[in-house]
């Protein structure tokens, strides 16, 4: 409920403090007195888009503060919690606008964006009038309104739509992948066959290169090693050392020990010479190769390098590249089965969506019948018992919220063709249709402030009285603010404010005054009689007020 509205330096309002109450609150005043300015100011603090220039002439900054009471379980509490804004039994909205157009907003003294204000305001206030295009007169919003009336949970339907869309996407991607692989099948099979035949191993190209270089140099190395081997063998150093040992050993017993050390050294030399001979012979065996082996090593190394260049990969990556090609072939070979599974998944997801959509359609049609019956009950007290309101649910293209289009239609007279609400009804009729529809759609909704801006325009007499009585009945379970020019509607108010425009020292300002009993009589008399208020007009005003009980 809107408890208070404070306005500073906005348009032609200097200082204004309004304290609203539950029930039916009416605001009256002459045309141009500033009633619409109050709504502009309220819309500004709620984040609604409106006039660009709001700051009062000569002021540096304008400011609007609105205080709302929040009952337990009010949807605004959840929004505040999600935004991390401390709350409680009330929420205070404050928004400023500087003369150069900069806007700043706070929610409970916490800085907030215009989007946050608008989101929060949807749970706090609804504004309706003959130019209302926020839902009732906009066919694009009729399905959403009917869903809210039905209490329809669209979560499962949206989830089913998402699952169907995901399944279709997966199948489309699989079909594209299979088509691409199929176009490359000849190349893939040939490339895999080549790679399988070559069977390159990681590190093999480097090993082959090392081995080839060693084999190329081996012939020259081997010749030198052979000469060394000959020098160490029986006809070389070995023979000479053996002869020297034999000669010295023959005379050693007559040399009185002088040859013992040389003989020992020669013995050690023979041992070392044997090890040298063995090492040289081992080297010769290692360097022995068939020239055909060199050719085979070179051919394989060049084949691996050529294959790597052909496919644009490093030699050591040929094995992994072959695995990737095999995977693509396997995808092609297994694609038919996989595609069949994906197609089955699409069919199942489609069936689930269609079932959920059909459930939504049944719920909407049942809700449409209830809404039409509720509207018939509301139109009769508004002197429109011959009018027919019908909620039309028609098939439309599938979407995340089902396969239904919803349109509110009316026929104002028996036998007259039905048509969209905003095209068929006249001004006065439209006002009553909107009021009846709002009553039906908000039934069971609590904690919402409903604002009707001259919704009684175009009606008078008994019809205006019926509108006023319906507004008063609606206000029993909610807070209703009505801007009206109708004395019959104003008389139904539980709380009454008069909006006036004053000029002082060349400055025009708008004021709002709460009216007590006698003041209400004068104001309603003015609405009945015009500028000259007669005693007869006052008597008529008293009669209207007394008739409200």
C-alpha positions, 0 to 999 in steps of 0.5 A: 500500500502507498502510505506516503508521497513527498514531492519537492521541486517537480514541475509546478509542485514546490513542496507537497506531502501526501499521506494516503490510506487504505480503501478508495482514495479520490483526487479531484480538481479542475482541468489543468490543476495538476492531477496528471503531475501527481501521477508523473511524479509518482511514475518518476519515483517508480522508474516509469518512463515519462516526461524528460523535463521534470525539475521545477523552473529555477530549482537545481534538483527535484526529488520524489519519495514514496513510502509503501507498506509491505504485508507478510509474503508481499512479492516485493520482499523477495525482490529486495532479498534477491537484490541484497537490500535490507527491508521489512514492513516498508520500502522507501523509494527516493529518486532525484533529477537534476536540472541537467537531467541526471537521475539518481535513485535509492531503495531503502537508502541503497543506490538502485538503477531505473530498471530495479525501480521498474521491476519493483514497481510492478509488484507495488502499483498498477496504473490504468486508464483509457490510454492504458497500453501496458497490458489490457489494451495491448493484445500482445500482453493478453496471454500473459494476463490470462496465464496470471489469472489461471495461475498457470506455471509455465516453467515445465512448458518452457523447459520442454521447449528448451529440451526440444530446441536442444535436441533439434540443434544436436541432430542438426549438428550431427547431420552437418558433421556426417555430411562433411565427413561423407564428403571427405570419405574417399580422402579419409580412407586413402589417408588412413590406409597410407598412414596404417601402412607406414605406421610411423612411431613417435621419435622414429624420424629422429632415430632414423636420422641419427642412424643414417648419419652414423652409417654414412660416416661409418666407412671412413671411420672403419678404415682407420679402425682397421689400420689400428687393429692391424697395428695392435694384432699378432703382426704388430704391437702384440708380436713385438711385446711378446718377443720382448717379453720372451727375450727378457724372460730368458735372461732374467735369472742372470740379471739379479732381479733387475728385469723383474720390474720391466717384465711386470710392466710388460705383463700389464701392457699385454693385458691392456693391449688385449683390452684395447684389441677387444674394444677395437674389434667391438667397434668394428663389429658395430660399424659393420653394415650392409649398404642396403641397410643405409638405403632402407633407413634413408627411404623410411626417414624420407617417407615419414618426412614426406607424409608429415609435409603432406598432412601439415603435421610434425613427424612425431604427430603422425600417429595422433593425426591418424587416430583423428582421421580414424575417429572421423571415419568411425563417426561416419560409420556409426553416424546412421545409428547415432543420427537415429538416436538423435532423431528419436530424442527429437521425437520424444522431446517434441512429444513432451513439448506438445503434451505440455503445450496441450496442457497449457491450452486446456488450462487457458481455455478453462481459465478463459471460460472462467474469466468470461463468466467473471466479466459477465458478472462484473459488467451487469452492475456497470450497466453493460449487461447486454455486452459480451466479453469473450477471451479467444484462444487460438492456435499460433506458431510453437514457442517457449510459452506454448502454441496459443494466441490470446485476444480479449474481444467484446461485442457491445450489443446483441448481434453486433460483431465481436472485435478487439477490446481497443477497437470496438468499445467507445470511450465510456464503454472502454472505461467500464470494460477496463474496470471490470477486467481489472477487477477480475484479473486482480481478484485474489491479489493483495498488497497492490495499489491500483491507480485509475486515471480518469477511467470514468471518462465518458460516462455519467449519471447512473453509469458513473454511479455504478463505476464509483460503486464498483471502485469502492467495492474493489477498494475493500480489499485493496488500496485504490487511487482514482483521478476523476472528474465524476462527482458520482465517483468522487462521492464513493471515496473513503478519502478525498483530496482536491488538486488546485493550481495557484499563482502567487507573485507570478509563480504557478504552483499546484497544491493538494489538500485533504478534504473533510466532510464540509469541504467534500460537499463544496468540492462535489458541488463544484463538480456538479455545478461548475464555477458557481456553487449553489445551495442546490448543488450542495444539497445534491452533493450531500445526497450523493455522499449520504447515498454512499452509506 
